[in-house]
Amino acid sequence: MRRLLVAVMAAAALALAACGPPQGPAGTVVDKDRTYWSATKQWTYKLTTRDKAGREHEFRVSLSDYDDCYRNSSYPRCTER
């Protein structure tokens, strides 16, 4: 019974770690923004992309995606490792 509980807890932790913001629309990265929320002591990371029609889209990303994508890079290609 104890092994089952440990296995379930490990699976839940793994599932939560894999969760992240949904993927944003494809385009060229034109801006990056990060905000620190002192009440929760957490950062939020955002990218802004411009699609082929010229429209801009701002959306949340994970820290690793924020670090991997530079201005003028192609999103989501910049997130592929």
ChimeraX attribute file (.defattr): number of C-alpha atoms within 10 A of each C-alpha:
attribute: neighborCount
match mode: 1-to-1
recipient: residues
	/A:1	6
	/A:2	7
	/A:3	8
	/A:4	9
	/A:5	10
	/A:6	11
	/A:7	12
	/A:8	12
	/A:9	12
	/A:10	12
	/A:11	12
	/A:12	12
	/A:13	11
	/A:14	11
	/A:15	10
	/A:16	10
	/A:17	9
	/A:18	8
	/A:19	9
	/A:20	11
	/A:21	10
	/A:22	10
	/A:23	13
	/A:24	17
	/A:25	16
	/A:26	15
	/A:27	22
	/A:28	24
	/A:29	23
	/A:30	17
	/A:31	17
	/A:32	18
	/A:33	13
	/A:34	14
	/A:35	10
	/A:36	11
	/A:37	10
	/A:38	8
	/A:39	6
	/A:40	7
	/A:41	7
	/A:42	9
	/A:43	12
	/A:44	14
	/A:45	19
	/A:46	19
	/A:47	24
	/A:48	21
	/A:49	27
	/A:50	20
	/A:51	15
	/A:52	10
	/A:53	7
	/A:54	10
	/A:55	9
	/A:56	16
	/A:57	17
	/A:58	17
	/A:59	16
	/A:60	20
	/A:61	19
	/A:62	19
	/A:63	14
	/A:64	10
	/A:65	19
	/A:66	19
	/A:67	13
	/A:68	15
	/A:69	21
	/A:70	17
	/A:71	14
	/A:72	13
	/A:73	16
	/A:74	17
	/A:75	25
	/A:76	17
	/A:77	13
	/A:78	16
	/A:79	15
	/A:80	9
	/A:81	5
